[in-house]
Amino acid sequence: MDKTIIGYQDGDNNIIDTQSVSDDNNLKEIYYDNSPEALEIIRHSSAHLMAHAITELYGDAQFFVGPTVDEGFYYDFRVEQKIGEEDLKSIEKKMKELIKQKFPIKKYTITKKEALEKFAKDDLKLAVLSRIDDEVVSVYKQGSFEDLCRGPHVSNTGLLHNFKLTRVAGAYLGGDENAEMLTRIYGIAFADKESLKAYIEMIEEAKKRDHRKLGTELELFMFNEEAGAGLPFWLPKGARLRAKLEAILHDAHRQRGYEPVRGPEILKSDMWRTSGHYACYGENMYLTEIDEQEYGIKPMNCIGHIQIFKNATKSYRELPLKYYEYGVVHRHEKSGVLHGLLRVREFTQDDAHIFCTPEQIKGVVLEVVEFVDSVMKKFDFDYTMEISTKPEKAIGDDAVWEIATTALKEALDENSLPYGIDEGGGAFYGPKIDIKITDALGRKWQCGTIQVDFNLPQRFDVEYVAEDNVRKQPVMIHRAILGSFERFIAILTEHFGGEFPFFIAPTQVIFVPIAQTHGEYAYALKNALRMSGIDSEVYDKNESLNKRIRTAEKQRVPYVVIIGDEEVQNKAVAVRDRRAKEQYNLTQDEFMVKLTQQLEEGRI
């Protein structure tokens, strides 16, 4: 480990750079390594290094903000010349020149008034200052570049060798889609070459697995800007994959005692006002008017399930009562954050709401965790759990939030289930457990969630008849395991690189008849498989055998089956097993048994 000290950490885990440290024996030293604390300093400094290089190359550049993020760092800036991916190499080259010069990175402080005077002609700096309440602000300077910044930074540019600029994007000023579009450049940095090399290799592999690329190649889904941004169309193959996933989850829900329900996709706005969505989530909703009354298209399914619960008097004997729905919801996501199936404006949640007594919370939460565990293991995902607490924008009393949060913690603690804490990350109506999965490339994704809610039952006067014949308020547990089918299928596609497990593969077998005379047998096999719930295709175009085989293998199906004279005569198949990377021969009956058994592997 490099023994260079690049910062310190205080008792509250605040990171302090060497330019800001004062005499304090209680500070923990941060060394130049790949610890999260060190990377915060290295990556923040790399952002300034990139901005320094940009000012050298583009003299008119003006800068907004340049923070660190989970995937590295970025800077938002304005420049007259259009900057594209092809310009990143020249910016990197200039960054390396600045590293060789080992510019000291110095910090000085001025009053906010002085800063307003200093940057009076720079509207982006003034925008940054408008967000700062402090009377004194800090500025970091290296060579000819300086910027308003809280830090932390390394002591000089000579420490920043291991970086890579990854992509160029557009970003609205301050995240406001009505504001100016700035240029944003993303980058990554590490303490050593090996970590940077491993990350770059992962990025290259991620590009190959990009679900948008594979979705096109495998004909799974499409988007049409004329129809509207963020609205996916499912093509036949993608719809087959999705239907299989839905069917597997349907069976798993029914086995666990869930009842299917379905609510309308549009409700009067008064409903959303009662729930708190209108006040806390209104900017993300689509609103319309019918018969001079305002309606809201649902962004969540919970209100519909509440109305279904209230339709008839419920007894304590019926609790916990579990409703589930593949609910289509709409949320107004800003156009700049839309990203394939990962961030869309219309999606379908594998949503469920469980009504129970307070005493049943722990048991219900643990049962849901078991369900999550079964699903994640089925798709070879590792996962972690995180309890998210009350956000700034929330409904309900602090005491109720404390009860709900404690119930989640106790359920996990008493069963020795590890979890982290995300302070302020809860839903506006209750705390939650977030399920974060890790894919084949080591990337983490937010998917499922378990939320304990005392607030909505109270707001809608939800009641059940208790054992003492007194009407009481149930607890409502919101629960999704996949999160949404769209997002989960995007993650699955990248996790498996399009090589889906047999039980959900959109096409499970492709038959390639060697000659036209073998087509009849191939189609007979296709029909037999369809009757068993297995999807197959026959590639019998007027093309060479080798070309048809190559085309079939590009579809990444589990099995490509060659049909020739011998197979027709013996009622057999010549199998190319893509997953096992083997070739072998089976009788027709043996093949059918093998595939039927593999279908059963999809049960959860």
C-alpha positions as CSV (number, residue, x, y, z in Angstrom):
1,M,0.0,0.0,0.0
2,D,1.3,3.5,-0.9
3,K,2.0,5.3,2.4
4,T,1.3,8.7,0.9
5,I,-1.3,10.4,3.1
6,I,-3.8,12.2,0.9
7,G,-6.4,13.1,3.6
8,Y,-8.0,12.4,6.9
9,Q,-11.3,11.2,8.3
10,D,-13.0,12.6,11.4
11,G,-15.3,10.9,13.9
12,D,-18.3,11.7,11.8
13,N,-16.7,10.1,8.7
14,N,-16.2,13.5,7.0
15,I,-13.2,13.5,4.6
16,I,-10.7,16.3,5.1
17,D,-7.9,16.9,2.6
18,T,-4.3,17.9,3.5
19,Q,-5.1,21.5,2.5
20,S,-7.8,21.7,5.1
21,V,-6.5,19.8,8.0
22,S,-5.9,21.4,11.4
23,D,-4.2,19.9,14.5
24,D,-6.4,17.1,15.7
25,N,-5.1,13.9,17.1
26,N,-8.5,12.1,16.6
27,L,-8.3,12.2,12.8
28,K,-7.8,8.9,10.9
29,E,-5.2,9.0,8.1
30,I,-6.4,8.3,4.5
31,Y,-3.7,6.7,2.4
32,Y,-3.3,6.7,-1.4
33,D,-5.1,3.5,-2.2
34,N,-8.5,2.2,-3.5
35,S,-10.4,2.6,-0.3
36,P,-13.7,4.5,-0.7
37,E,-12.4,7.4,1.2
38,A,-9.2,7.7,-0.9
39,L,-11.1,7.2,-4.2
40,E,-13.4,10.1,-3.1
41,I,-10.3,12.4,-3.0
42,I,-8.6,10.9,-6.1
43,R,-11.7,11.1,-8.3
44,H,-12.7,14.6,-7.2
45,S,-9.2,15.8,-8.0
46,S,-9.4,14.0,-11.4
47,A,-12.5,15.9,-12.2
48,H,-10.6,19.2,-11.6
49,L,-7.7,17.8,-13.6
50,M,-10.1,17.2,-16.5
51,A,-11.6,20.7,-16.2
52,H,-8.1,22.1,-16.2
53,A,-7.3,20.3,-19.4
54,I,-10.5,21.5,-21.0
55,T,-9.7,25.1,-20.2
56,E,-6.3,24.6,-21.9
57,L,-7.9,23.2,-25.0
58,Y,-11.1,25.3,-25.1
59,G,-10.4,28.7,-23.7
60,D,-14.1,29.7,-23.7
61,A,-15.2,26.8,-21.4
62,Q,-17.3,27.7,-18.3
63,F,-17.9,25.2,-15.6
64,F,-20.9,24.4,-13.4
65,V,-20.2,21.4,-11.0
66,G,-17.9,18.4,-11.0
67,P,-18.8,15.9,-8.3
68,T,-17.8,12.3,-7.7
69,V,-20.5,9.7,-8.3
70,D,-20.7,5.9,-7.8
71,E,-19.2,5.2,-11.3
72,G,-16.4,7.8,-11.0
73,F,-16.7,11.5,-11.6
74,Y,-18.1,14.0,-14.1
75,Y,-18.0,17.7,-14.9
76,D,-20.8,19.8,-16.4
77,F,-19.6,22.7,-18.5
78,R,-20.5,25.1,-21.4
79,V,-18.3,25.3,-24.5
80,E,-19.1,26.8,-27.9
81,Q,-17.5,23.9,-29.8
82,K,-19.3,20.6,-29.9
83,I,-17.4,17.9,-28.0
84,G,-17.8,14.3,-28.9
85,E,-16.4,10.9,-27.9
86,E,-13.6,11.4,-30.5
87,D,-12.3,14.4,-28.4
88,L,-11.8,12.4,-25.2
89,K,-8.3,11.2,-26.3
90,S,-7.0,14.8,-26.8
91,I,-8.4,15.8,-23.4
92,E,-6.8,12.8,-21.8
93,K,-3.5,13.7,-23.5
94,K,-3.6,17.2,-22.1
95,M,-4.5,15.8,-18.6
96,K,-1.3,13.6,-18.7
97,E,0.8,16.7,-19.6
98,L,-0.7,18.5,-16.6
99,I,0.2,15.5,-14.4
100,K,3.8,15.7,-15.4
101,Q,3.9,19.4,-14.4
102,K,2.9,18.4,-10.8
103,F,0.9,21.5,-10.2
104,P,0.2,22.1,-6.5
105,I,-3.5,22.1,-5.7
106,K,-4.0,25.0,-3.4
107,K,-7.0,26.1,-1.4
108,Y,-8.1,29.5,-0.3
109,T,-11.3,30.9,1.2
110,I,-13.2,34.1,0.4
111,T,-16.5,35.5,1.5
112,K,-19.6,34.8,-0.5
113,K,-19.8,38.5,-1.3
114,E,-16.3,38.4,-2.7
115,A,-17.1,35.3,-4.7
116,L,-20.1,37.0,-6.2
117,E,-17.9,39.9,-7.3
118,K,-15.0,37.7,-8.5
119,F,-17.3,35.5,-10.7
120,A,-19.8,38.3,-11.6
121,K,-19.4,37.6,-15.3
122,D,-19.7,33.8,-15.1
123,D,-23.4,32.9,-14.9
124,L,-22.6,29.2,-14.2
125,K,-20.5,30.2,-11.1
126,L,-23.3,32.5,-10.0
127,A,-25.7,29.5,-10.3
128,V,-23.4,27.5,-8.1
129,L,-23.2,30.3,-5.5
130,S,-27.0,30.6,-5.4
131,R,-27.1,27.1,-4.0
132,I,-24.6,27.9,-1.2
133,D,-25.8,29.3,2.1
134,D,-22.4,29.6,3.8
135,E,-21.0,33.1,4.2
136,V,-17.5,31.8,3.4
137,V,-16.7,29.7,0.4
138,S,-13.6,27.8,-0.7
139,V,-11.7,27.9,-4.0
140,Y,-9.2,25.3,-5.3
141,K,-6.6,26.4,-7.7
142,Q,-4.1,24.5,-9.8
143,G,-2.0,26.2,-12.4
144,S,-4.3,28.4,-14.5
145,F,-7.5,26.6,-13.4
146,E,-9.5,27.4,-10.3
147,D,-13.1,26.7,-9.2
148,L,-15.5,27.0,-6.3
149,C,-15.3,23.7,-4.4
150,R,-15.6,22.2,-1.0
151,G,-13.0,19.6,-1.8
152,P,-11.4,17.2,-0.9
153,H,-8.4,17.1,-3.2
154,V,-4.9,15.6,-3.4
155,S,-2.0,17.9,-2.8
156,N,-0.8,18.0,-6.5
157,T,-1.7,16.8,-10.0
158,G,1.3,14.5,-10.0
159,L,-0.6,11.9,-8.0
160,L,-3.4,11.4,-10.6
161,H,-1.9,8.9,-13.1
162,N,-4.6,6.2,-13.3
163,F,-7.7,7.7,-15.0
164,K,-9.9,7.2,-18.1
165,L,-12.5,9.4,-19.6
166,T,-15.5,7.2,-20.4
167,R,-18.2,9.1,-22.2
168,V,-19.8,12.4,-23.2
169,A,-23.4,13.2,-22.4
170,G,-25.8,16.2,-22.2
171,A,-27.0,17.4,-18.9
172,Y,-29.6,20.1,-18.1
173,L,-28.3,22.9,-15.9
174,G,-29.2,21.9,-12.3
175,G,-31.2,18.9,-13.6
176,D,-34.0,21.2,-14.8
177,E,-35.3,20.0,-18.2
178,N,-36.5,23.5,-19.0
179,A,-33.0,24.9,-18.5
180,E,-29.9,25.0,-20.8
181,M,-28.3,21.8,-21.9
182,L,-24.6,21.6,-20.8
183,T,-21.9,19.2,-21.9
184,R,-21.0,16.5,-19.3
185,I,-17.9,14.3,-19.5
186,Y,-17.7,11.2,-17.3
187,G,-14.5,9.6,-16.1
188,I,-13.1,7.0,-13.7
189,A,-9.9,7.0,-11.6
190,F,-8.1,4.5,-9.3
191,A,-5.0,4.5,-7.2
192,D,-3.2,1.8,-9.4
193,K,-3.0,0.7,-13.0
194,E,-4.3,-2.8,-12.3
195,S,-7.6,-1.6,-11.0
196,L,-8.0,0.8,-13.9
197,K,-7.2,-1.9,-16.4
198,A,-9.7,-4.3,-14.7
199,Y,-12.4,-1.6,-14.8
200,I,-11.8,-0.8,-18.5
201,E,-12.1,-4.5,-19.4
202,M,-15.3,-4.6,-17.4
203,I,-16.6,-1.6,-19.3
204,E,-15.8,-3.2,-22.7
205,E,-17.6,-6.3,-21.6
206,A,-20.5,-4.2,-20.5
207,K,-20.7,-2.6,-23.9
208,K,-21.0,-6.1,-25.5
209,R,-23.8,-7.0,-23.0
210,D,-25.6,-3.6,-23.2
211,H,-29.3,-4.6,-23.2
212,R,-30.2,-2.0,-25.8
213,K,-27.7,-3.5,-28.2
214,L,-28.7,-7.1,-27.5
215,G,-32.4,-6.1,-27.4
216,T,-32.0,-5.0,-31.1
217,E,-29.9,-8.0,-32.2
218,L,-32.2,-10.5,-30.5
219,E,-35.3,-8.7,-31.5
220,L,-36.7,-8.4,-28.0
221,F,-38.0,-4.8,-27.8
222,M,-37.9,-1.4,-29.6
223,F,-38.6,2.3,-29.0
224,N,-40.2,4.7,-31.4
225,E,-39.5,8.4,-30.8
226,E,-42.6,9.3,-32.9
227,A,-44.7,7.4,-30.5
228,G,-43.0,8.9,-27.4
229,A,-39.8,8.7,-25.5
230,G,-39.5,6.1,-22.7
231,L,-42.3,3.9,-24.0
232,P,-41.1,0.4,-24.9
233,F,-42.7,-1.8,-27.5
234,W,-42.3,-5.6,-26.9
235,L,-41.5,-7.6,-30.0
236,P,-42.7,-11.2,-30.2
237,K,-39.5,-12.7,-28.9
238,G,-39.2,-10.2,-26.0
239,A,-42.9,-10.7,-25.2
240,R,-42.3,-14.5,-25.1
241,L,-39.5,-14.0,-22.6
242,R,-41.5,-11.6,-20.5
243,A,-44.6,-13.9,-20.5
244,K,-42.4,-16.8,-19.3
245,L,-41.0,-14.6,-16.5
246,E,-44.6,-13.5,-15.6
247,A,-45.8,-17.1,-15.5
248,I,-43.0,-18.3,-13.3
249,L,-43.7,-15.5,-10.8
250,H,-47.5,-16.1,-11.0
251,D,-47.1,-19.7,-10.0
252,A,-44.7,-18.7,-7.2
253,H,-47.2,-16.1,-5.9
254,R,-50.1,-18.6,-5.9
255,Q,-48.1,-21.2,-4.0
256,R,-47.3,-18.6,-1.3
257,G,-51.0,-17.7,-0.8
258,Y,-51.2,-14.5,-2.8
259,E,-54.5,-13.5,-4.5
260,P,-54.4,-11.8,-8.0
261,V,-56.2,-8.5,-8.2
262,R,-56.3,-5.7,-10.7
263,G,-57.0,-2.0,-10.3
264,P,-57.7,0.8,-12.8
265,E,-54.8,2.7,-14.3
266,I,-56.5,6.1,-13.8
267,L,-58.2,7.5,-10.7
268,K,-59.6,10.8,-9.6
269,S,-57.0,13.2,-8.3
270,D,-58.8,13.4,-4.9
271,M,-57.6,9.8,-4.3
272,W,-54.0,10.9,-4.9
273,R,-54.5,13.9,-2.7
274,T,-55.7,11.7,0.2
275,S,-52.8,9.3,-0.3
276,G,-50.2,12.1,-0.3
277,H,-49.0,11.2,-3.8
278,Y,-50.3,14.5,-5.2
279,A,-48.3,16.6,-2.8
280,C,-45.2,14.4,-2.5
281,Y,-45.0,12.9,-6.0
282,G,-47.2,15.1,-8.1
283,E,-44.4,16.3,-10.4
284,N,-43.8,12.7,-11.5
285,M,-47.5,12.1,-12.3
286,Y,-49.4,12.5,-15.6
287,L,-52.7,14.4,-15.0
288,T,-55.7,14.8,-17.2
289,E,-59.3,16.1,-17.0
290,I,-62.5,14.1,-17.6
291,D,-65.9,15.6,-17.2
292,E,-64.4,18.7,-15.7
293,Q,-62.7,16.7,-13.0
294,E,-59.0,16.1,-12.6
295,Y,-57.7,12.5,-12.8
296,G,-54.2,11.1,-12.3
297,I,-52.7,8.1,-14.2
298,K,-51.3,5.9,-11.5
299,P,-47.6,6.0,-10.7
300,M,-48.1,3.2,-8.1
301,N,-50.7,0.4,-7.5
302,C,-51.3,0.8,-3.7
303,I,-54.5,2.9,-3.8
304,G,-56.2,0.3,-6.0
305,H,-55.4,-2.5,-3.6
306,I,-56.6,-0.4,-0.7
307,Q,-60.0,0.0,-2.4
308,I,-60.2,-3.7,-3.1
309,F,-59.4,-4.5,0.6
310,K,-62.2,-2.1,1.7
311,N,-64.8,-3.6,-0.7
312,A,-65.9,-6.0,2.1
313,T,-65.4,-6.3,5.8
314,K,-62.3,-8.2,6.7
315,S,-61.7,-10.4,9.8
316,Y,-58.5,-10.8,11.7
317,R,-58.7,-14.5,10.6
318,E,-58.1,-13.4,7.0
319,L,-54.8,-11.6,7.8
320,P,-52.2,-11.5,6.5
321,L,-54.1,-10.9,3.3
322,K,-51.9,-10.8,0.2
323,Y,-52.8,-9.1,-3.0
324,Y,-50.6,-9.0,-6.1
325,E,-50.9,-7.4,-9.5
326,Y,-48.7,-7.0,-12.5
327,G,-49.6,-3.3,-12.4
328,V,-48.8,-1.0,-15.3
329,V,-47.7,2.4,-14.0
330,H,-46.6,5.7,-15.6
331,R,-44.1,8.1,-14.1
332,H,-42.8,11.3,-15.7
333,E,-39.1,10.7,-15.9
334,K,-37.0,13.5,-17.4
335,S,-35.9,12.8,-20.9
336,G,-32.2,13.2,-19.9
337,V,-32.4,10.1,-17.6
338,L,-34.3,7.8,-19.9
339,H,-32.1,4.7,-20.6
340,G,-33.3,1.7,-22.5
341,L,-35.5,-0.5,-20.3
342,L,-33.7,0.6,-17.2
343,R,-35.5,4.0,-17.0
344,V,-38.7,4.3,-18.8
345,R,-42.0,6.2,-18.4
346,E,-44.3,3.2,-18.6
347,F,-43.5,0.0,-16.8
348,T,-45.1,-3.0,-15.1
349,Q,-44.3,-3.7,-11.4
350,D,-44.5,-7.2,-9.9
351,D,-46.4,-5.4,-7.1
352,A,-48.0,-6.8,-4.0
353,H,-49.6,-5.4,-0.9
354,I,-49.9,-7.4,2.3
355,F,-52.4,-6.3,4.9
356,C,-51.5,-7.6,8.4
357,T,-51.6,-6.9,12.1
358,P,-48.6,-5.2,13.8
359,E,-47.7,-8.5,15.4
360,Q,-47.5,-10.2,12.0
361,I,-45.0,-7.7,10.5
362,K,-41.8,-9.7,11.3
363,G,-43.2,-12.9,10.0
364,V,-44.5,-11.3,6.8
365,V,-41.2,-9.5,6.2
366,L,-39.2,-12.7,6.6
367,E,-41.5,-14.6,4.3
368,V,-41.0,-11.9,1.6
369,V,-37.2,-12.1,2.2
370,E,-37.4,-15.9,1.6
371,F,-39.3,-15.2,-1.6
372,V,-36.7,-12.7,-2.7
373,D,-33.9,-15.2,-1.9
374,S,-35.6,-17.9,-4.0
375,V,-36.0,-15.6,-7.0
376,M,-32.4,-14.3,-6.9
377,K,-30.9,-17.7,-6.5
378,K,-32.9,-18.9,-9.5
379,F,-31.2,-16.3,-11.7
380,D,-27.7,-16.6,-10.1
381,F,-27.8,-13.2,-8.4
382,D,-26.0,-12.3,-5.2
383,Y,-27.8,-9.5,-3.3
384,T,-27.6,-7.3,-0.3
385,M,-30.3,-5.5,1.7
386,E,-30.5,-1.9,2.9
387,I,-33.0,-0.3,5.2
388,S,-34.0,3.1,4.0
389,T,-35.3,5.6,6.6
390,K,-37.6,8.6,6.6
391,P,-36.9,11.1,3.8
392,E,-37.3,14.9,4.1
393,K,-40.4,14.8,2.0
394,A,-42.7,12.4,3.9
395,I,-46.1,12.0,5.5
396,G,-47.0,10.7,8.9
397,D,-45.8,11.2,12.5
398,D,-42.2,10.6,13.5
399,A,-43.4,8.1,16.2
400,V,-45.2,6.0,13.5
401,W,-42.1,6.1,11.3
402,E,-40.0,4.9,14.3
403,I,-42.3,1.9,14.9
404,A,-42.2,0.9,11.3
405,T,-38.4,1.3,11.0
406,T,-37.8,-0.6,14.2
407,A,-40.0,-3.5,12.9
408,L,-37.9,-3.9,9.8
409,K,-34.6,-3.8,11.8
410,E,-35.9,-6.3,14.3
411,A,-37.1,-8.7,11.6
412,L,-33.7,-8.8,10.1
413,D,-31.7,-8.7,13.3
414,E,-33.5,-11.5,15.0
415,N,-32.7,-13.8,12.0
416,S,-29.1,-12.6,11.7
417,L,-29.7,-11.2,8.2
418,P,-27.1,-8.5,7.3
419,Y,-28.2,-5.1,6.1
420,G,-27.0,-1.5,5.6
421,I,-28.7,1.8,6.4
422,D,-29.7,4.4,3.8
423,E,-30.5,7.5,5.9
424,G,-33.4,9.4,4.3
425,G,-33.9,7.0,1.5
426,G,-37.4,5.7,2.4
427,A,-40.6,6.1,0.4
428,F,-42.6,9.2,1.4
429,Y,-45.2,7.0,3.3
430,G,-42.9,4.6,5.1
431,P,-39.4,3.0,5.6
432,K,-38.3,0.2,3.4
433,I,-35.8,-2.6,2.7
434,D,-34.2,-2.2,-0.7
435,I,-32.9,-5.3,-2.4
436,K,-29.7,-4.6,-4.4
437,I,-28.5,-7.4,-6.7
438,T,-25.0,-7.9,-8.1
439,D,-24.7,-9.0,-11.7
440,A,-22.0,-11.1,-13.5
441,L,-19.9,-8.0,-14.0
442,G,-20.0,-7.0,-10.3
443,R,-22.4,-4.1,-10.9
444,K,-25.0,-3.4,-8.3
445,W,-28.7,-2.8,-9.3
446,Q,-31.6,-1.6,-7.2
447,C,-34.5,-4.0,-7.8
448,G,-37.0,-5.3,-5.2
449,T,-38.3,-3.4,-2.1
450,I,-40.2,-4.2,1.1
451,Q,-42.0,-1.2,2.6
452,V,-43.9,-1.0,6.0
453,D,-46.7,1.5,5.9
454,F,-48.9,2.7,8.7
455,N,-49.8,5.9,7.0
456,L,-51.9,5.0,3.9
457,P,-54.3,2.7,5.9
458,Q,-54.9,5.6,8.3
459,R,-55.5,8.1,5.5
460,F,-58.0,5.8,3.8
461,D,-59.7,4.6,7.0
462,V,-58.7,0.9,6.3
463,E,-60.0,-1.4,9.0
464,Y,-60.5,-5.0,10.0
465,V,-62.5,-6.7,12.7
466,A,-60.2,-7.8,15.5
467,E,-60.6,-10.9,17.7
468,D,-62.3,-8.7,20.4
469,N,-64.8,-7.5,17.7
470,V,-63.3,-4.0,17.7
471,R,-62.4,-2.4,14.4
472,K,-58.6,-1.8,14.1
473,Q,-56.3,-0.5,11.5
474,P,-54.1,-3.0,9.6
475,V,-50.5,-2.4,8.6
476,M,-49.9,-2.3,4.8
477,I,-46.7,-3.8,3.5
478,H,-45.8,-2.8,-0.1
479,R,-43.6,-5.4,-1.8
480,A,-42.0,-5.9,-5.2
481,I,-39.3,-8.5,-5.9
482,L,-38.2,-7.7,-9.5
483,G,-39.1,-4.0,-9.1
484,S,-40.4,-3.9,-12.7
485,F,-40.4,-6.4,-15.5
486,E,-38.7,-3.9,-17.8
487,R,-35.8,-3.1,-15.5
488,F,-35.3,-6.7,-14.4
489,I,-35.3,-8.0,-18.0
490,A,-32.7,-5.3,-18.9
491,I,-30.5,-6.5,-16.0
492,L,-31.1,-10.2,-16.9
493,T,-30.1,-9.5,-20.5
494,E,-26.8,-7.9,-19.4
495,H,-26.2,-10.4,-16.6
496,F,-26.5,-13.4,-19.0
497,G,-25.2,-11.5,-22.1
498,G,-28.3,-12.6,-23.9
499,E,-27.6,-16.3,-23.0
500,F,-30.9,-16.7,-21.1
501,P,-31.6,-19.8,-19.0
502,F,-33.6,-22.3,-20.9
503,F,-36.8,-21.8,-18.9
504,I,-37.1,-18.2,-19.9
505,A,-35.3,-18.1,-23.3
506,P,-37.6,-16.4,-25.9
507,T,-36.5,-19.0,-28.4
508,Q,-35.3,-22.3,-26.8
509,V,-34.5,-24.3,-29.9
510,I,-33.7,-23.5,-33.5
511,F,-34.0,-26.4,-36.1
512,V,-31.8,-26.2,-39.1
513,P,-32.9,-28.7,-41.8
514,I,-30.0,-29.6,-44.1
515,A,-32.2,-29.8,-47.2
516,Q,-35.8,-29.0,-48.1
517,T,-36.7,-32.6,-47.7
518,H,-35.9,-32.5,-44.0
519,G,-38.2,-29.5,-43.4
520,E,-41.4,-31.6,-42.7
521,Y,-39.7,-33.4,-39.8
522,A,-38.3,-30.1,-38.4
523,Y,-41.8,-28.5,-38.4
524,A,-43.3,-31.6,-36.8
525,L,-40.8,-31.3,-34.0
526,K,-41.6,-27.6,-33.7
527,N,-45.3,-28.3,-33.3
528,A,-44.6,-31.0,-30.7
529,L,-42.5,-28.6,-28.7
530,R,-45.1,-25.9,-28.8
531,M,-47.6,-28.3,-27.3
532,S,-45.2,-28.7,-24.4
533,G,-44.8,-25.0,-23.9
534,I,-41.4,-24.8,-25.6
535,D,-40.7,-22.1,-28.2
536,S,-38.7,-23.0,-31.3
537,E,-38.1,-21.8,-34.9
538,V,-37.1,-23.5,-38.1
539,Y,-34.4,-21.9,-40.2
540,D,-35.2,-23.2,-43.7
541,K,-34.5,-20.1,-45.9
542,N,-32.9,-20.5,-49.3
543,E,-29.4,-20.0,-47.9
544,S,-26.3,-22.2,-47.4
545,L,-26.4,-24.5,-44.4
546,N,-23.4,-22.8,-42.8
547,K,-25.0,-19.4,-43.1
548,R,-28.2,-20.6,-41.5
549,I,-26.2,-22.3,-38.6
550,R,-24.2,-19.1,-38.1
551,T,-27.4,-17.0,-38.1
552,A,-29.0,-19.4,-35.6
553,E,-26.1,-19.3,-33.2
554,K,-26.1,-15.5,-33.2
555,Q,-29.5,-15.7,-31.6
556,R,-27.8,-17.2,-28.6
557,V,-30.5,-19.9,-28.2
558,P,-29.8,-22.8,-25.8
559,Y,-30.0,-25.4,-28.6
560,V,-29.4,-25.5,-32.3
561,V,-30.6,-28.8,-33.8
562,I,-29.4,-30.0,-37.2
563,I,-31.8,-32.2,-39.2
564,G,-30.6,-34.5,-42.0
565,D,-31.3,-37.9,-43.5
566,E,-30.1,-39.8,-40.5
567,E,-32.2,-37.8,-38.1
568,V,-35.4,-38.1,-40.2
569,Q,-34.9,-41.9,-40.7
570,N,-34.1,-42.6,-37.0
571,K,-36.5,-40.0,-35.5
572,A,-33.5,-38.4,-33.8
573,V,-31.8,-35.0,-33.5
574,A,-28.2,-33.8,-33.8
575,V,-27.9,-31.2,-31.0
576,R,-25.5,-28.3,-30.6
577,D,-25.8,-27.4,-26.9
578,R,-24.7,-23.8,-26.6
579,R,-24.8,-23.6,-22.8
580,A,-22.8,-26.9,-22.3
581,K,-20.6,-26.2,-25.4
582,E,-21.2,-29.8,-26.6
583,Q,-22.6,-31.6,-29.6
584,Y,-24.4,-34.9,-29.2
585,N,-27.2,-37.0,-30.7
586,L,-30.5,-38.0,-29.0
587,T,-33.7,-39.7,-30.0
588,Q,-36.7,-37.5,-30.4
589,D,-38.2,-38.8,-27.2
590,E,-35.0,-38.3,-25.3
591,F,-34.8,-34.7,-26.5
592,M,-38.4,-34.0,-25.5
593,V,-37.8,-35.4,-22.0
594,K,-34.6,-33.4,-21.6
595,L,-36.3,-30.1,-22.5
596,T,-39.4,-30.8,-20.4
597,Q,-37.2,-31.4,-17.4
598,Q,-35.4,-28.1,-18.0
599,L,-38.7,-26.3,-18.1
600,E,-39.4,-27.5,-14.6
601,E,-36.1,-26.0,-13.4
602,G,-37.8,-22.6,-13.7
603,R,-40.1,-23.2,-10.8
604,I,-39.5,-21.0,-7.7
